[in-house]
Amino acid sequence: MELTLLSPLDMHLHLRDGEMLHNIAQASAHTFSGAVIMPNLVPPVSNKEDVVAYKDRIIDAIGNENFTPYMTLFFKPDYDKTFLESVRNEITAIKLYPAGITTNSEGGVSGFDVEELRPALSAMAELDIPLCVHGETNGFVMDREAEFVSIYEKLASAFPKLKIIMEHITTKESIEALDRFDNLYATITIHHLLITLDDVAGGMLQPHLFCKPIAKRPEDREALLKVALNAHPKVMFGSDSAPHPKHAKEACGCAAGVFTAPIALQVLTELFEKNNTSFENLQAFISGNAQRIYGVTPIYKKVILEKKSFKVPAEYNGVVPMYAGEELSYSVKEIIDG
Amino acid sequence: MELTLLSPLDMHLHLRDGEMLHNIAQASAHTFSGAVIMPNLVPPVSNKEDVVAYKDRIIDAIGNENFTPYMTLFFKPDYDKTFLESVRNEITAIKLYPAGITTNSEGGVSGFDVEELRPALSAMAELDIPLCVHGETNGFVMDREAEFVSIYEKLASAFPKLKIIMEHITTKESIEALDRFDNLYATITIHHLLITLDDVAGGMLQPHLFCKPIAKRPEDREALLKVALNAHPKVMFGSDSAPHPKHAKEACGCAAGVFTAPIALQVLTELFEKNNTSFENLQAFISGNAQRIYGVTPIYKKVILEKKSFKVPAEYNGVVPMYAGEELSYSVKEIIDG
């Protein structure tokens, strides 16, 4: 059995920088047409020169692959319209991090005062620059995202023309918010469709499944799976694939992030098949919805998957992927692009 | 400032066996008068010969310390009255593990059918042998203990003369159950008085704080702290101190357990002081309640603590303790026993 996916898009991707960028960029660039690239480098990408230079380094790292890095800036409340106009052509979105909430987010937003944010967010709305948000408070780990929903609602009400993407949502509360505001959208990762806190800490502790936001309860996972399988028109695939070196994931005090880029399409195909879902829905979840929401036209890429066992490597250049060493039921057979 | 604790008891302790037993037994035997020793060795301690031999190995490992190991058997539904009479003098309690729920519990109980359990539990009630229970279902990790409360209630109703100890409780649901049944009691660990899931997985992943039952929500911790500080008459200190070698805790797929034996009294003293609680309550929590509930008279031991900074070692014979490398405000000054 074969299946063709057209121009897959990953609307939330960490490519890192330097050696790590070179080690992992091709894993995404090979099978995806493009990806929204997160700006949380050290220091964060927050001006035109840096975003252009980072894009050049990505292009260099992907070699001959046909792949568009959709660049983002790290949101700062002092971005003004003049600045945003000057950088508009270089970026696809701007990513907002609450301060200190995840890897390299120390310089993020620490209050959500609408008037303080108004100049920047109004200008973004006017220039049609989507705001991608890591929506977690600094509350109790299982409540952080649900607590943040009131901030999403405040921003969505105050800036009705601003496209707000609730990134890597993990709870039913976020899904319910999607339908209450026209200008709220969401990305969902692979791992949050597949695991709960049980998989991270219910048996032995599994650092390779430790991520932020942390995987939640079974009923949350069910709610996420439902909107993904139904290709809810406001939901897009975003892997949040976040590589860390093996030693950093397996050390005491391990960093958050699951590396899924090289297995994303195989796993999603298996998941949609298992749930008897139409592959039209998978196509919408993996590309169509994102094209419509972001107004992007990706590079043409035809990914042919076949039902043939694929043993996930133990590592990709020193990074341990999700399902390392396990068997998936779909393999990538052929990629036709250009 | 000095404080004297008399005959401290640890009503839930893992001493392991072999090299590990020799490495860690003195950490408990030095400051405690006695401890209830868990039977989950491989294979579990479930007959008279094994419990006598294990006690001898413990006595050997503690050297010159004055310390009573209160021995337990690993509960099996086929224990009958004749067997229990024959072993009565060698044991203080019997520990029930649901099958597969924690370290070395594979041979535990897999159903909780009252009639199937009646011969063993009735005989235990008659012989006044307390039943210590690891109360978790195999449900979602945050719900396992709360789900088990209905099993506690079923056992407490069906065997009103059986003393049932809810071990290492972590939730407000368990605390509420305490007051509904005369024959339910509980132990509480140090770590569950101090940490929540936030400390385990809210920042970086902290394998040394990963334990079963997993640390729960802030409101659960508050409820536990309240009954401990008030020295609720049905609540006793039980450390559940559970050593694993450093490499096993820091490896991918780390084992559950927090090692607190060598810091227990210092930490509890600091905690009770911080909360402006009377040291009479600490004395009741650390010894008095257990003496009354179990009907034991511990070896006389006077532990004098002083308010003087104590830097917790990075390791005790290859085992990383809670608060490794951190400063506690109380030190053990002198121990008078015999």
Interface residues (C-beta under 8 A of the other chain):
Chain A: F140 V141 M142 T196 L197 D198 V200 A201 G202 M204 L205 Q206 P207 H208 F210 I214 R217 P218 K249 E250 A251 C252 G253 C254 A255 A256
Chain B: F140 V141 M142 T196 L197 D198 V200 A201 G202 M204 L205 Q206 P207 H208 F210 I214 R217 P218 K249 E250 A251 C252 G253 C254 A255 A256
